Amino acid sequence: MRGLHSDTGYLLYRLGLRSGQLFNAALQESGVRLRHYALLRYLATVEGAPQRELSARLGYDPSAIVGLVDDLEGLGFVERRPAPGDRRSRVVVLADDGRAFLRDTDRMSRHVTDQLLQPLAEDERTSLHALLLRISDPASTA
């Protein structure tokens, strides 16, 4: 019978838990959690996004996105604005305070990643990153 640690899916799950714990501990003082941070990081790559796109891209339940955006809007990190070309729709946009928060947390993010990947050599980290990209979004490699 195979042991638990021979199951790659389980190991990925455990790594995800550990990553989340480390990120949330590092972010604790800011009042932001990893889910908020991921949303901010995504918004930093686009000019604004409807909440349904945030849900699809981040893999979060649509009802969770509403709460996350509400939290971030309360902190002044994001704004809801009318969508270009459709004033009835709204998009979520990264605010200046959100950009500043991301700049201020860059070092923290690198530190957490370094903690997680400490046992790996630099070339192994690069390979792992490429492999994770490939399996996390198969459509991006098509």
Wavefront OBJ file of the C-alpha trace (Angstrom):
o trace
v 0.000 0.000 0.000
v 1.281 3.458 -0.881
v 2.156 5.884 1.893
v 0.473 9.266 2.227
v 3.584 11.161 1.119
v 3.698 9.232 -2.144
v 0.536 11.101 -3.208
v 1.567 14.264 -5.094
v -1.891 15.794 -4.709
v -1.653 15.503 -0.949
v 1.820 17.052 -0.931
v 0.551 19.986 -3.007
v -2.356 20.385 -0.585
v 0.042 20.421 2.397
v 2.306 22.940 0.657
v -0.713 25.149 -0.042
v -1.729 25.024 3.610
v 1.781 25.878 4.759
v 2.046 28.698 2.237
v -1.287 30.125 3.352
v -0.286 29.945 7.016
v 3.021 31.721 6.391
v 1.434 34.421 4.208
v -1.421 35.025 6.634
v 0.992 35.269 9.574
v 3.151 37.769 7.675
v 0.103 39.807 6.640
v -1.597 39.669 10.041
v -0.758 43.202 11.182
v -2.142 44.729 7.980
v -5.612 43.223 8.476
v -5.299 41.630 5.045
v -5.307 37.879 4.416
v -3.819 35.876 1.561
v -7.134 35.884 -0.333
v -7.169 39.701 -0.266
v -3.500 39.815 -1.250
v -4.081 37.527 -4.239
v -6.943 39.740 -5.417
v -4.743 42.841 -5.135
v -1.894 41.127 -7.009
v -4.264 40.188 -9.828
v -5.666 43.717 -10.030
v -2.108 45.027 -10.356
v -1.915 43.212 -13.723
v -5.131 44.579 -15.270
v -6.810 47.957 -15.764
v -9.811 46.805 -13.752
v -11.960 43.702 -13.669
v -15.592 42.813 -13.102
v -16.172 40.755 -9.964
v -17.147 37.692 -12.040
v -13.732 37.825 -13.737
v -12.030 38.023 -10.343
v -13.972 34.965 -9.264
v -13.015 33.007 -12.392
v -9.338 34.034 -12.451
v -8.708 33.505 -8.738
v -10.894 30.423 -8.339
v -12.928 31.958 -5.510
v -16.657 31.581 -5.084
v -18.469 34.657 -6.473
v -20.062 35.343 -3.078
v -16.586 35.403 -1.470
v -15.385 37.991 -4.008
v -18.066 40.445 -2.884
v -16.826 40.285 0.713
v -13.159 40.493 -0.275
v -13.795 43.535 -2.469
v -15.863 45.130 0.305
v -12.988 44.595 2.766
v -10.400 46.029 0.374
v -12.623 48.954 -0.545
v -13.007 49.714 3.174
v -9.210 49.840 3.476
v -8.994 52.166 0.467
v -7.043 49.562 -1.562
v -9.601 49.141 -4.369
v -12.434 51.110 -5.909
v -15.559 50.050 -7.740
v -15.956 52.179 -10.877
v -18.331 52.234 -13.824
v -17.134 49.872 -16.544
v -15.791 51.596 -19.652
v -18.474 51.468 -22.313
v -21.190 50.195 -19.941
v -22.096 52.530 -17.098
v -24.532 49.949 -15.679
v -21.664 47.542 -14.954
v -18.892 48.108 -12.459
v -15.263 47.050 -12.401
v -12.900 46.729 -9.471
v -9.759 48.835 -9.842
v -6.596 48.907 -7.765
v -6.389 52.236 -5.905
v -3.171 54.118 -5.176
v -3.198 52.897 -1.554
v -3.494 49.333 -2.857
v -0.475 49.846 -5.105
v 1.489 51.253 -2.175
v 0.466 48.277 -0.023
v 1.730 45.865 -2.690
v 5.039 47.742 -2.935
v 5.363 47.653 0.843
v 4.676 43.906 0.964
v 7.014 42.855 -1.864
v 9.834 42.065 0.555
v 7.477 40.111 2.820
v 6.217 38.074 -0.127
v 9.735 37.198 -1.229
v 10.646 36.255 2.333
v 7.677 33.870 2.661
v 8.509 32.293 -0.697
v 12.144 31.922 0.359
v 11.009 30.189 3.564
v 8.841 27.762 1.618
v 11.466 26.989 -0.996
v 14.530 27.103 1.263
v 15.472 23.442 0.629
v 15.619 24.023 -3.140
v 18.492 25.336 -5.241
v 17.803 28.340 -7.483
v 17.457 26.234 -10.654
v 15.040 23.904 -8.833
v 12.957 26.907 -7.738
v 12.803 28.098 -11.339
v 11.773 24.644 -12.538
v 9.162 24.278 -9.803
v 7.679 27.661 -10.673
v 7.451 26.749 -14.360
v 5.853 23.395 -13.553
v 3.334 24.946 -11.168
v 2.382 27.496 -13.814
v 1.843 24.704 -16.301
v -0.426 22.637 -14.072
v -2.261 25.502 -12.376
v -3.610 26.957 -15.620
v -3.489 24.393 -18.443
v -5.155 26.868 -20.823
v -2.200 29.230 -20.565
v 0.127 26.641 -22.096
v -2.171 25.766 -24.996
l 1 2 3 4 5 6 7 8 9 10 11 12 13 14 15 16 17 18 19 20 21 22 23 24 25 26 27 28 29 30 31 32 33 34 35 36 37 38 39 40 41 42 43 44 45 46 47 48 49 50 51 52 53 54 55 56 57 58 59 60 61 62 63 64 65 66 67 68 69 70 71 72 73 74 75 76 77 78 79 80 81 82 83 84 85 86 87 88 89 90 91 92 93 94 95 96 97 98 99 100 101 102 103 104 105 106 107 108 109 110 111 112 113 114 115 116 117 118 119 120 121 122 123 124 125 126 127 128 129 130 131 132 133 134 135 136 137 138 139 140 141 142
